[in-house]
Amino acid sequence: MLLKTPFQKICYKLFLALIAAVYGVSAYVAPSDAQPIAPQEDDAAFCFAALADSQVSNYILKRVPYFDAAAEDLHNAQRLDAVLIAGDVAENGLAIEYQYIYEKLQGLGCPYILAEGNHDIRLRIYKQSLCRFSAFANALNENDAMDSYHYSTAVNGYTFLVLGSDKTMFEESYLNDAQLEWLNQSLAAQQGKPTFVILHQPLKNTHGLPDTWGSPFQSAGSVGKQSGRIAEILKQYQNVILITGHLHTGLGKFTYETLGDVHMVNLPSLTINNKDGGDNGPGIGCMVECYENKIVFRARNFATGEWLPDYDFTIPVQ
């Protein structure tokens, strides 16, 4: 249990009661099992779910059915090697929100790769948010491996370099010099092998920014002041795939672009209505299939259990 105090346990019972009331007035719609999660080709080396901005909330309860359906879709998968959530896992970083997410996602039989987002950390002191988030991540992974917001993990031979803020921020992130040097050295050690870099906020002037954030300020919606330094590091290496969230843009023209040799993917929100895309509905994300010479992002509505092939794209492996 992630709930440590009697007050948290009482609040969680109230939270569950409110969710039950929501389901009492609107019937739960389970995802279809006609198109289960499975790779298109039998020789896929690695197959993982790429989600962002689940933002399960203790008071915005209309998001919960989308999250519940997506979790059920993941449990129905024929093959699932990992689950990635690229930040804003919970709306307010509350213990009761993480407890609910944990109970829905546990038992998938695969690693969980979790990045913090601004909603996970912005409402409390840094050490408290880190302790709570790492306890959640370690509970899902049934270990105690995570003790920092930036870390490296490998699954089926593919490396994930997860980045995270080094201090409490409201919308942006702050990556200190030590973390940036760690990123540089970690990418150098990969020697050109396909590597996924996970960061909640995208780089400046990418994925339609700042317009997709609805702001005239150039840095709005981005990771912030370290954007240029992060970009310089990433551009030194081949086969780098930067996966971000934060913008709540739908699947479409702002989902995938390149910066030099860097492949950048911005994921939509899982539970919130998105914008600026061809498909802006909640419940959407991608399944990622890795092959010897390509990485395929397959768009999916996890809440309905349906593929969205119009928004698929392929990244070549050099």
C-alpha positions as CSV (number, residue, x, y, z in Angstrom):
1,M,0.0,0.0,0.0
2,L,1.2,3.5,-0.9
3,L,-1.2,5.0,1.7
4,K,0.8,5.6,4.9
5,T,-1.5,7.6,7.2
6,P,-5.1,7.0,8.5
7,F,-6.1,10.3,6.8
8,Q,-4.8,9.0,3.4
9,K,-6.7,5.8,3.8
10,I,-10.0,7.6,4.6
11,C,-9.5,9.9,1.6
12,Y,-8.9,6.8,-0.6
13,K,-12.2,5.2,0.5
14,L,-14.0,8.5,-0.3
15,F,-12.3,8.6,-3.7
16,L,-13.4,5.1,-4.5
17,A,-16.9,5.9,-3.4
18,L,-17.0,8.9,-5.7
19,I,-15.8,6.8,-8.6
20,A,-18.5,4.2,-7.8
21,A,-21.0,7.1,-7.9
22,V,-19.7,8.1,-11.3
23,Y,-20.2,4.6,-12.6
24,G,-23.6,4.5,-11.1
25,V,-24.8,7.2,-13.4
26,S,-22.8,6.3,-16.5
27,A,-22.2,2.7,-17.5
28,Y,-18.6,1.6,-17.9
29,V,-17.7,0.7,-21.5
30,A,-15.0,-1.9,-21.7
31,P,-12.5,-1.8,-24.5
32,S,-13.2,-4.1,-27.4
33,D,-11.2,-7.4,-27.5
34,A,-11.5,-7.7,-31.3
35,Q,-8.2,-5.9,-31.9
36,P,-6.0,-6.9,-29.0
37,I,-2.5,-5.5,-28.5
38,A,-0.1,-7.6,-30.5
39,P,2.8,-6.7,-32.9
40,Q,2.1,-6.6,-36.6
41,E,5.1,-8.9,-37.4
42,D,6.2,-12.0,-35.6
43,D,9.9,-10.9,-35.5
44,A,9.4,-7.8,-33.3
45,A,12.2,-7.7,-30.8
46,F,10.4,-5.4,-28.4
47,C,6.8,-4.2,-28.0
48,F,5.8,-1.5,-25.5
49,A,3.0,0.8,-24.7
50,A,3.8,4.5,-25.0
51,L,1.4,6.7,-23.0
52,A,1.5,10.2,-21.4
53,D,-0.5,12.5,-19.2
54,S,-2.8,10.0,-17.7
55,Q,-3.4,12.6,-15.0
56,V,-5.7,10.5,-12.9
57,S,-7.4,13.1,-10.6
58,N,-9.0,13.0,-7.2
59,Y,-11.6,15.5,-8.3
60,I,-11.9,15.4,-12.1
61,L,-13.6,12.1,-12.1
62,K,-14.6,12.0,-15.8
63,R,-11.1,11.0,-16.6
64,V,-11.2,7.8,-14.6
65,P,-13.3,5.7,-17.0
66,Y,-10.8,6.4,-19.8
67,F,-7.9,5.3,-17.6
68,D,-9.7,2.2,-16.4
69,A,-10.6,1.1,-20.0
70,A,-7.0,1.7,-21.1
71,A,-5.7,-0.3,-18.2
72,E,-8.1,-3.1,-19.1
73,D,-6.8,-2.9,-22.7
74,L,-3.2,-3.4,-21.5
75,H,-4.3,-6.4,-19.4
76,N,-5.9,-7.9,-22.5
77,A,-2.7,-7.6,-24.5
78,Q,-1.4,-10.7,-26.3
79,R,2.1,-9.3,-26.0
80,L,3.4,-6.4,-23.9
81,D,7.1,-6.1,-23.0
82,A,6.9,-2.8,-21.1
83,V,4.6,0.2,-20.3
84,L,5.9,3.7,-20.6
85,I,4.2,6.8,-19.1
86,A,6.0,10.0,-20.1
87,G,5.0,12.1,-17.2
88,D,2.0,13.7,-15.5
89,V,1.0,10.3,-14.2
90,A,-1.2,11.8,-11.6
91,E,-3.0,15.2,-11.6
92,N,-1.9,16.4,-8.2
93,G,0.8,13.9,-7.1
94,L,-1.4,12.6,-4.4
95,A,-0.9,9.3,-2.7
96,I,-4.6,8.3,-3.3
97,E,-4.1,9.0,-7.0
98,Y,-1.0,6.8,-7.2
99,Q,-2.7,4.1,-5.2
100,Y,-5.5,4.0,-7.7
101,I,-3.2,3.9,-10.7
102,Y,-1.1,1.2,-9.0
103,E,-4.1,-1.0,-8.4
104,K,-5.2,-0.7,-12.0
105,L,-1.8,-1.3,-13.7
106,Q,-0.2,-3.9,-11.4
107,G,0.2,-7.4,-12.6
108,L,0.9,-6.8,-16.3
109,G,4.0,-9.0,-16.0
110,C,6.3,-6.4,-17.6
111,P,8.5,-3.5,-16.5
112,Y,7.0,0.0,-16.0
113,I,9.0,2.9,-17.2
114,L,7.8,6.0,-15.5
115,A,8.8,9.6,-15.9
116,E,7.7,12.5,-13.7
117,G,5.7,15.4,-15.1
118,N,5.1,18.9,-13.7
119,H,1.7,17.7,-12.2
120,D,3.5,15.0,-10.3
121,I,5.9,17.4,-8.5
122,R,4.7,20.9,-8.5
123,L,2.4,21.0,-5.4
124,R,4.9,19.9,-2.7
125,I,8.5,20.0,-1.7
126,Y,10.9,18.2,-3.9
127,K,12.0,15.4,-1.6
128,Q,8.4,14.5,-0.7
129,S,7.4,14.3,-4.3
130,L,10.4,12.2,-5.2
131,C,9.8,9.8,-2.3
132,R,6.1,9.4,-3.2
133,F,6.8,8.9,-7.0
134,S,9.7,6.5,-6.5
135,A,7.6,4.4,-4.0
136,F,4.9,4.2,-6.6
137,A,7.3,3.2,-9.4
138,N,9.1,0.7,-7.2
139,A,5.8,-0.9,-6.1
140,L,4.8,-1.5,-9.7
141,N,8.2,-2.9,-10.6
142,E,8.4,-4.9,-7.3
143,N,11.9,-3.6,-6.6
144,D,13.6,-0.5,-5.1
145,A,15.6,0.5,-8.2
146,M,14.3,4.0,-8.6
147,D,15.7,6.6,-6.3
148,S,16.0,9.6,-8.7
149,Y,13.9,11.2,-11.4
150,H,16.6,10.5,-13.9
151,Y,17.7,6.9,-14.4
152,S,18.5,4.3,-17.0
153,T,16.8,1.0,-17.6
154,A,17.1,-1.6,-20.3
155,V,14.4,-4.0,-21.6
156,N,14.9,-6.6,-24.3
157,G,18.2,-5.0,-25.2
158,Y,16.7,-1.5,-25.7
159,T,17.8,1.3,-23.3
160,F,15.6,4.0,-21.9
161,L,17.2,7.2,-20.5
162,V,14.6,8.8,-18.3
163,L,15.1,12.5,-17.5
164,G,13.4,14.5,-14.7
165,S,13.5,17.8,-13.0
166,D,16.1,18.4,-10.3
167,K,14.0,20.9,-8.4
168,T,10.3,21.7,-8.0
169,M,9.0,23.6,-11.0
170,F,5.4,24.6,-12.0
171,E,5.3,24.0,-15.8
172,E,8.9,23.5,-16.9
173,S,11.7,21.2,-15.8
174,Y,15.2,22.0,-14.6
175,L,18.0,19.6,-15.5
176,N,21.3,20.4,-13.6
177,D,24.8,20.1,-15.0
178,A,25.3,16.6,-13.5
179,Q,22.2,15.2,-15.1
180,L,23.1,16.7,-18.5
181,E,26.5,15.2,-18.3
182,W,25.0,11.9,-17.3
183,L,22.8,12.0,-20.4
184,N,25.8,12.8,-22.6
185,Q,27.8,9.9,-21.2
186,S,24.9,7.5,-21.3
187,L,24.2,8.2,-25.0
188,A,27.9,7.9,-25.8
189,A,28.0,4.5,-24.2
190,Q,25.2,3.3,-26.5
191,Q,27.5,3.6,-29.5
192,G,24.7,4.4,-31.9
193,K,22.2,1.7,-30.8
194,P,18.6,2.8,-30.8
195,T,18.0,4.6,-27.5
196,F,14.8,6.1,-26.1
197,V,15.2,9.3,-24.2
198,I,12.1,10.2,-22.1
199,L,11.3,13.7,-21.0
200,H,7.9,15.1,-20.1
201,Q,8.2,18.5,-21.8
202,P,9.3,18.8,-25.4
203,L,12.1,21.0,-26.7
204,K,11.5,24.7,-27.6
205,N,10.1,25.3,-31.1
206,T,9.2,21.7,-31.7
207,H,5.7,20.0,-32.1
208,G,4.2,23.3,-33.1
209,L,5.4,25.3,-30.0
210,P,4.7,27.8,-28.8
211,D,1.4,27.9,-30.8
212,T,0.3,24.5,-29.5
213,W,0.7,25.8,-26.0
214,G,-1.4,28.9,-26.9
215,S,1.3,31.4,-25.9
216,P,3.3,34.1,-27.6
217,F,6.4,33.3,-25.5
218,Q,9.0,31.2,-27.2
219,S,9.8,28.9,-24.3
220,A,6.1,28.3,-23.4
221,G,5.2,24.6,-23.2
222,S,8.8,23.4,-23.5
223,V,11.3,22.0,-21.0
224,G,12.6,25.5,-20.4
225,K,16.1,27.0,-20.1
226,Q,18.0,23.7,-20.7
227,S,16.2,23.1,-24.0
228,G,19.2,24.2,-26.1
229,R,21.7,22.2,-24.2
230,I,19.6,19.1,-24.3
231,A,19.2,19.5,-28.0
232,E,23.0,19.9,-28.5
233,I,23.6,16.6,-26.6
234,L,21.0,14.6,-28.4
235,K,22.1,15.8,-31.9
236,Q,25.6,14.3,-31.4
237,Y,24.2,10.7,-31.6
238,Q,22.4,8.5,-34.1
239,N,19.2,6.5,-33.5
240,V,18.0,8.7,-30.6
241,I,14.2,8.8,-30.1
242,L,13.0,11.5,-27.8
243,I,9.6,10.8,-26.3
244,T,7.7,13.6,-24.6
245,G,4.1,14.6,-23.6
246,H,2.8,17.7,-21.8
247,L,1.2,19.4,-24.8
248,H,-2.0,17.4,-25.0
249,T,-1.9,17.6,-28.8
250,G,-3.8,14.9,-30.7
251,L,-2.4,12.4,-33.1
252,G,-1.4,14.0,-36.4
253,K,1.0,16.5,-37.8
254,F,2.6,17.5,-34.4
255,T,3.2,13.9,-33.2
256,Y,6.5,13.2,-35.0
257,E,9.3,15.3,-36.3
258,T,13.1,15.3,-36.5
259,L,15.8,17.7,-35.3
260,G,18.9,16.7,-37.2
261,D,19.2,13.0,-36.7
262,V,17.1,13.1,-33.5
263,H,13.6,11.6,-33.8
264,M,11.1,13.4,-31.6
265,V,7.7,11.9,-30.7
266,N,5.1,13.9,-28.7
267,L,2.4,11.7,-27.1
268,P,-1.2,12.9,-26.6
269,S,-2.9,12.8,-23.2
270,L,-4.4,9.5,-22.3
271,T,-7.5,10.8,-20.4
272,I,-8.0,14.4,-21.5
273,N,-9.5,15.7,-24.7
274,N,-6.6,16.7,-26.9
275,K,-6.2,19.4,-29.5
276,D,-4.5,20.4,-32.8
277,G,-4.5,16.8,-34.2
278,G,-6.4,14.6,-36.5
279,D,-7.6,12.5,-33.6
280,N,-8.1,14.5,-30.5
281,G,-10.1,12.1,-28.4
282,P,-9.1,10.8,-25.0
283,G,-7.8,7.3,-24.6
284,I,-5.1,7.6,-27.3
285,G,-1.4,6.8,-27.4
286,C,0.9,4.4,-29.2
287,M,2.2,0.9,-29.2
288,V,5.9,0.8,-30.2
289,E,7.3,-2.2,-32.1
290,C,11.1,-2.5,-32.5
291,Y,12.6,-4.4,-35.3
292,E,16.2,-4.9,-36.6
293,N,16.0,-2.0,-39.1
294,K,13.0,0.0,-38.0
295,I,10.9,1.2,-35.1
296,V,7.1,1.4,-35.7
297,F,4.8,3.6,-33.7
298,R,1.3,2.2,-34.0
299,A,-1.5,4.7,-32.9
300,R,-4.1,3.2,-30.7
301,N,-7.2,4.1,-28.8
302,F,-6.6,2.2,-25.6
303,A,-9.9,3.2,-24.2
304,T,-11.8,1.5,-27.0
305,G,-9.3,-1.2,-27.9
306,E,-8.9,0.0,-31.5
307,W,-6.0,0.6,-33.8
308,L,-5.8,4.0,-35.5
309,P,-3.6,3.2,-38.6
310,D,-4.0,6.6,-40.2
311,Y,-1.6,7.9,-37.6
312,D,1.1,5.2,-37.7
313,F,4.7,6.1,-38.6
314,T,8.0,4.3,-38.9
315,I,11.4,5.5,-37.8
316,P,14.3,3.9,-39.7
317,V,17.3,2.5,-37.7
318,Q,20.5,3.7,-39.2
